[in-house]
């Protein structure tokens, strides 16, 4: 069978399962309840002006980086940004990558050594899964999401298989992108103490939103010395591109030598690096404080006003709110109703989330308004009343 026909058949099978993906462009008039722009910085006029003014006054940078960091893409500006990020997040060192995906793949594909084990939370990002697939670790396994007791059991089983002297890497997120929940990091740190274990925290969704001046969950909890490595990305609350791995200086040197996504990828352009620095300066200023305060206020408004069955609204206190509508078709249908009403909301279908946990993922932003949130809630509640045939007596305020 010709290749094109094979590809068509595969896509047709996916279409029949209602799982086809496509690139879409949200109407400019729609209200953003979908993107990871939690602080609204991508639309922030002050950041826009700061970035453009800095770019104009920068001494003649090339348009692109012109190569990987190992060749011609590195610069004194990139080095100074590494230093700035390390100091800001209370880490020994930082190393900027082109993306969070590349950084996760780079770390997990080269840092765990033969004989080591990697234990991942079952809900960690796909990039971690891709990294461990290429890892030299002897054992890769998972533990139940945010379940410290199950982590203890998994750790004991791992020790029985690889021995107490081997390294164990445990991967979690600072804020999970689908459920919007925060892991019990302090408890996880305590559980790991008796073991030769190294904790890796992906702060992609918590960077900029939590901690003093947006330093993240690890800094908020004062756990910097108990976490081996952290990933901080810049394409979400920071409205830019790229990511950095924070950790000991020896880790930075090792990644420079062995992380293939860093070695073989063209590095970020000067304009990208400048935008990262400008975003951090706004994020860590009084403007950033005001944005975080307003974001938390709007999250509270959403949680206080929405009336849904407890099983349908995930118990998140973050900007990421999930409304469960079991079945891929139902998730798509609710998202289309919301989009038609002028709210940009996307469906999250299995296998991205477990079967029966299909949902619409609502992201609240610091520049949303109370009116927009209440309007969104009204459309969601109408859907449940009309399409799930729930009477008012079956709906309780959360």
C-alpha positions as CSV (number, residue, x, y, z in Angstrom):
1,X,0.0,0.0,0.0
2,X,1.4,3.4,-0.9
3,X,2.6,5.6,2.0
4,X,0.0,8.4,1.3
5,X,-2.8,5.8,1.4
6,X,-1.4,4.4,4.7
7,X,-1.4,7.8,6.3
8,X,-4.9,8.5,5.0
9,X,-6.2,5.3,6.6
10,X,-4.5,6.0,9.9
11,X,-6.0,9.5,10.0
12,X,-9.4,8.1,9.0
13,X,-9.3,5.7,12.0
14,X,-8.5,8.7,14.3
15,X,-11.4,10.7,12.7
16,X,-13.9,7.8,13.4
17,X,-12.8,8.0,17.1
18,X,-13.4,11.7,17.1
19,X,-9.8,12.4,17.9
20,X,-8.6,14.3,14.9
21,X,-6.4,17.3,15.6
22,X,-6.2,20.5,13.5
23,X,-4.7,23.9,13.6
24,X,-7.2,26.6,14.4
25,X,-7.1,30.4,14.8
26,X,-9.3,31.9,17.5
27,X,-11.4,34.9,16.3
28,X,-9.8,38.1,17.5
29,X,-13.0,39.1,19.2
30,X,-13.2,36.0,21.4
31,X,-12.3,36.2,25.1
32,X,-9.2,34.2,26.0
33,X,-10.0,31.4,28.5
34,X,-7.6,28.9,26.8
35,X,-4.0,30.1,26.6
36,X,-1.4,29.7,29.3
37,X,-0.9,33.5,29.3
38,X,-1.9,33.5,33.0
39,X,-0.7,37.1,33.8
40,X,-2.0,38.5,30.5
41,X,1.6,39.7,29.7
42,X,1.2,38.9,26.0
43,X,-1.3,41.7,25.8
44,X,0.3,44.0,28.4
45,X,1.1,47.4,26.9
46,X,3.8,48.2,29.4
47,X,5.7,45.0,28.6
48,X,5.2,45.7,24.9
49,X,6.7,49.2,25.2
50,X,9.6,48.0,27.4
51,X,10.5,45.2,25.0
52,X,10.4,47.4,21.9
53,X,12.4,50.2,23.6
54,X,15.0,47.7,24.8
55,X,15.2,46.1,21.3
56,X,15.7,49.5,19.6
57,X,18.5,50.5,22.0
58,X,20.3,47.2,21.9
59,X,23.7,47.5,20.1
60,X,23.1,45.9,16.7
61,X,22.2,42.3,17.4
62,X,21.9,39.9,14.5
63,X,18.3,38.9,13.6
64,X,18.9,35.3,14.6
65,X,21.2,33.5,16.9
66,X,22.9,31.9,13.8
67,X,23.7,28.6,15.5
68,X,23.4,26.4,18.5
69,X,24.7,27.5,21.9
70,X,27.7,25.2,21.4
71,X,28.7,26.9,18.1
72,X,27.8,30.5,17.3
73,X,24.4,31.0,19.1
74,X,25.9,31.8,22.5
75,X,26.6,35.3,23.6
76,X,27.5,37.4,26.6
77,X,23.8,38.4,26.8
78,X,22.7,34.7,27.0
79,X,25.4,34.1,29.6
80,X,24.2,37.1,31.7
81,X,20.6,35.9,31.4
82,X,21.6,32.5,32.7
83,X,23.3,34.2,35.7
84,X,20.2,36.5,36.2
85,X,17.8,33.5,36.2
86,X,19.9,31.5,38.7
87,X,20.1,34.4,41.1
88,X,16.4,35.2,40.8
89,X,15.3,31.6,41.4
90,X,17.9,31.0,44.2
91,X,19.8,28.3,42.3
92,X,23.5,27.7,41.8
93,X,23.2,27.9,38.0
94,X,20.8,28.1,35.1
95,X,21.0,27.0,31.5
96,X,18.6,28.4,28.9
97,X,17.2,26.0,26.2
98,X,15.1,26.7,23.2
99,X,11.9,25.2,24.8
100,X,10.7,23.4,27.9
101,X,10.1,20.3,25.7
102,X,13.7,20.3,24.6
103,X,14.9,20.9,28.2
104,X,12.9,18.0,29.6
105,X,14.0,15.7,26.8
106,X,17.6,16.8,27.2
107,X,17.7,16.2,30.9
108,X,16.0,12.9,31.1
109,X,17.7,11.4,28.1
110,X,21.3,12.1,29.4
111,X,21.4,12.6,33.1
112,X,20.1,9.3,34.5
113,X,23.0,6.8,34.2
114,X,23.0,3.0,33.5
115,X,21.7,1.3,36.6
116,X,19.7,4.3,37.8
117,X,15.9,4.5,38.0
118,X,13.4,7.2,37.0
119,X,10.1,7.5,38.8
120,X,7.5,9.9,37.3
121,X,4.2,11.1,38.5
122,X,1.7,9.5,36.1
123,X,0.5,12.9,35.0
124,X,3.8,14.5,34.1
125,X,4.2,16.2,30.7
126,X,4.7,14.3,27.5
127,X,8.2,15.8,27.1
128,X,9.3,13.9,30.3
129,X,7.9,10.7,28.8
130,X,9.8,11.3,25.6
131,X,13.0,12.0,27.6
132,X,12.8,8.8,29.6
133,X,12.2,6.8,26.5
134,X,15.7,7.8,25.3
135,X,17.2,7.4,28.8
136,X,20.0,5.1,29.8
137,X,18.3,4.4,33.1
138,X,17.8,0.7,33.9
139,X,14.3,1.2,35.3
140,X,11.5,3.7,34.5
141,X,8.2,3.5,36.4
142,X,5.5,5.8,37.7
143,X,3.5,6.5,40.9
144,X,-0.2,7.5,41.3
145,X,-0.8,11.2,40.8
146,X,0.2,13.2,43.9
147,X,-0.1,10.0,46.0
148,X,2.8,10.1,48.6
149,X,1.9,6.8,50.0
150,X,2.0,5.1,46.6
151,X,5.4,6.9,46.0
152,X,6.7,5.2,49.1
153,X,5.6,1.8,47.8
154,X,7.2,2.5,44.4
155,X,10.4,3.6,46.0
156,X,10.7,0.4,48.1
157,X,10.0,-1.7,45.0
158,X,12.6,0.2,43.0
159,X,15.3,-0.2,45.7
160,X,14.6,-4.0,45.6
161,X,15.3,-4.0,41.9
162,X,18.3,-1.7,41.5
163,X,19.8,-1.6,44.9
164,X,20.3,1.2,47.4
165,X,23.5,2.7,45.8
166,X,21.9,3.5,42.4
167,X,20.5,7.0,41.7
168,X,16.7,7.5,41.7
169,X,15.2,10.5,39.9
170,X,11.7,11.5,40.8
171,X,9.9,13.8,38.4
172,X,6.9,16.0,39.3
173,X,5.4,19.3,38.2
174,X,4.9,22.4,40.2
175,X,1.4,22.9,38.8
176,X,-0.2,20.3,36.6
177,X,-1.4,21.5,33.3
178,X,-4.6,19.5,33.0
179,X,-5.9,19.2,36.6
180,X,-4.5,22.5,37.8
181,X,-3.4,21.0,41.1
182,X,-0.2,21.4,43.1
183,X,1.8,18.4,44.3
184,X,2.5,17.9,48.1
185,X,6.2,18.9,47.6
186,X,7.1,19.1,51.2
187,X,5.8,15.6,51.8
188,X,7.6,14.3,48.7
189,X,10.9,15.8,49.9
190,X,10.5,14.1,53.3
191,X,9.7,10.7,51.6
192,X,12.9,11.0,49.5
193,X,15.3,11.8,52.3
194,X,16.2,8.2,53.2
195,X,16.9,7.3,49.6
196,X,19.7,8.3,47.1
197,X,17.0,10.2,45.3
198,X,17.0,13.4,43.2
199,X,13.8,15.5,42.8
200,X,13.1,17.2,39.5
201,X,10.3,19.8,39.5
202,X,8.8,21.1,36.2
203,X,7.6,24.7,37.0
204,X,6.3,25.4,33.5
205,X,2.8,26.4,34.7
206,X,3.8,27.8,38.2
207,X,6.6,30.1,37.0
208,X,5.5,33.7,37.4
209,X,2.3,32.9,39.2
210,X,3.5,31.6,42.6
211,X,6.2,32.6,45.0
212,X,7.6,36.0,45.9
213,X,7.8,38.0,42.6
214,X,6.7,34.9,40.7
215,X,9.7,32.7,41.6
216,X,7.7,29.5,41.6
217,X,6.3,26.9,43.9
218,X,9.7,25.6,45.0
219,X,10.8,29.0,46.2
220,X,7.4,29.7,47.8
221,X,7.9,26.6,49.9
222,X,11.6,27.3,50.6
223,X,12.7,24.0,49.1
224,X,15.4,25.2,46.8
225,X,18.1,23.1,48.6
226,X,16.0,20.0,48.5
227,X,15.3,20.0,44.8
228,X,18.1,18.7,42.5
229,X,16.8,20.5,39.3
230,X,13.9,22.7,38.2
231,X,12.5,23.6,34.8
232,X,11.2,27.1,34.4
233,X,9.6,27.9,31.0
234,X,9.0,31.4,29.5
235,X,6.2,30.7,27.0
236,X,3.3,30.7,29.5
237,X,3.0,33.3,32.2
238,X,6.1,35.1,30.8
239,X,4.6,35.6,27.3
240,X,7.9,34.7,25.6
241,X,9.8,31.5,24.4
242,X,12.3,29.2,25.8
243,X,13.1,27.6,29.1
244,X,15.9,27.1,31.7
245,X,17.0,24.2,33.8
246,X,18.1,25.3,37.2
247,X,20.4,23.2,39.4
248,X,24.0,22.7,40.6
249,X,26.9,24.0,38.5
250,X,28.0,20.5,37.7
251,X,24.6,19.8,36.1
252,X,24.9,22.9,33.9
253,X,28.3,21.7,32.7
254,X,27.1,18.2,32.1
255,X,24.1,19.3,30.1
256,X,26.3,21.5,27.9
257,X,28.3,18.4,27.1
258,X,25.6,15.8,26.7
259,X,22.1,17.3,26.2
260,X,21.5,16.7,22.5
261,X,18.6,19.2,22.2
262,X,20.9,22.0,23.4
263,X,23.9,20.8,21.3
264,X,22.1,20.3,18.0
265,X,19.3,22.9,18.1
266,X,19.6,26.5,16.8
267,X,19.5,28.7,19.9
268,X,17.0,31.5,20.6
269,X,17.4,34.8,18.8
270,X,18.5,38.0,20.6
271,X,15.0,39.3,20.4
272,X,13.8,36.2,22.3
273,X,16.4,36.6,25.0
274,X,15.5,40.3,25.4
275,X,11.8,39.4,25.7
276,X,12.6,36.9,28.5
277,X,14.5,39.5,30.5
278,X,11.9,42.2,29.9
279,X,9.1,39.8,31.0
280,X,11.0,38.9,34.2
281,X,11.5,42.5,35.0
282,X,7.8,43.2,34.7
283,X,6.8,40.0,36.4
284,X,9.0,40.8,39.4
285,X,7.9,44.4,39.7
286,X,4.8,46.0,41.5
287,X,3.0,45.5,38.2
288,X,3.6,41.7,38.5
289,X,2.4,41.8,42.1
290,X,-0.8,43.5,41.0
291,X,-1.4,41.0,38.2
292,X,-0.9,38.0,40.5
293,X,-3.3,39.5,43.1
294,X,-5.9,40.2,40.4
295,X,-5.5,36.7,39.0
296,X,-6.2,35.1,42.4
297,X,-9.2,37.4,42.9
298,X,-10.7,36.3,39.6
299,X,-10.0,32.6,40.4
300,X,-12.0,33.1,43.6
301,X,-14.8,34.7,41.7
302,X,-15.0,31.8,39.3
303,X,-14.9,29.2,42.1
304,X,-17.4,31.1,44.3
305,X,-20.0,31.6,41.5
306,X,-20.0,28.4,39.4
307,X,-22.7,25.8,40.4
308,X,-21.9,22.4,39.1
309,X,-22.0,18.8,40.5
310,X,-18.9,18.1,42.5
311,X,-17.8,15.4,40.1
312,X,-17.8,17.7,37.1
313,X,-15.6,20.5,38.5
314,X,-12.1,19.6,39.4
315,X,-11.0,20.9,42.8
316,X,-8.4,23.3,41.5
317,X,-7.5,26.6,43.2
318,X,-5.2,27.6,40.4
319,X,-5.7,29.5,37.1
320,X,-6.4,26.1,35.4
321,X,-10.0,25.0,35.9
322,X,-11.2,21.7,34.4
323,X,-14.9,20.9,33.8
324,X,-15.4,17.2,33.3
325,X,-17.8,16.2,30.5
326,X,-17.2,12.5,30.0
327,X,-16.8,11.4,26.4
328,X,-14.7,13.1,23.7
329,X,-17.8,14.2,21.7
330,X,-19.3,15.9,24.8
331,X,-16.0,17.8,25.5
332,X,-15.9,19.0,21.9
333,X,-19.6,19.9,22.0
334,X,-19.3,22.1,25.1
335,X,-16.2,23.8,23.8
336,X,-18.0,24.6,20.6
337,X,-20.9,26.1,22.5
338,X,-18.6,28.3,24.5
339,X,-16.7,29.3,21.4
340,X,-19.9,30.2,19.7
341,X,-20.8,32.4,22.7
342,X,-17.5,34.2,22.2
343,X,-15.3,32.4,24.7
344,X,-12.1,30.7,23.5
345,X,-12.1,27.4,25.4
346,X,-10.6,24.1,24.1
347,X,-11.6,20.5,24.7
348,X,-9.1,18.0,26.3
349,X,-9.9,14.5,25.1
350,X,-8.6,11.1,25.9
351,X,-5.9,9.8,25.6
352,X,-4.4,13.2,26.7
353,X,-6.5,12.7,29.8
354,X,-7.9,9.3,31.1
355,X,-11.1,7.9,29.5
356,X,-14.1,9.3,31.5
357,X,-12.1,12.4,32.5
358,X,-12.6,14.3,29.2
359,X,-13.1,18.0,29.8
360,X,-13.0,21.6,28.8
361,X,-9.9,23.3,30.2
362,X,-10.6,26.9,31.3
363,X,-7.5,29.1,31.9
364,X,-8.2,32.3,33.9
365,X,-6.0,35.3,33.2
366,X,-5.1,38.4,35.2
367,X,-6.6,40.6,32.4
368,X,-9.9,38.8,32.3
369,X,-12.9,40.7,33.8
370,X,-15.5,39.6,36.3
371,X,-18.1,40.2,33.7
372,X,-16.3,37.8,31.3
373,X,-16.0,35.1,34.0
374,X,-19.7,35.3,35.0
375,X,-20.7,35.2,31.3
376,X,-18.6,32.1,30.8
377,X,-20.1,30.5,33.9
378,X,-23.6,31.2,32.7
379,X,-23.0,29.3,29.4
380,X,-21.5,26.3,31.2
381,X,-24.3,26.1,33.7
382,X,-26.9,26.3,30.9
383,X,-25.2,23.4,29.1
384,X,-25.4,21.2,32.2
385,X,-29.0,22.1,32.9
386,X,-30.2,21.6,29.3
387,X,-27.9,18.8,28.0
388,X,-27.2,16.8,31.1
389,X,-30.8,17.2,32.3
390,X,-29.9,18.3,35.8
391,X,-32.5,20.0,37.9
392,X,-31.7,22.8,40.2
393,X,-32.1,20.5,43.2
394,X,-29.2,18.4,41.9
395,X,-26.8,21.3,41.5
396,X,-25.0,22.4,44.7
397,X,-22.8,25.4,45.1
398,X,-19.2,24.4,45.5
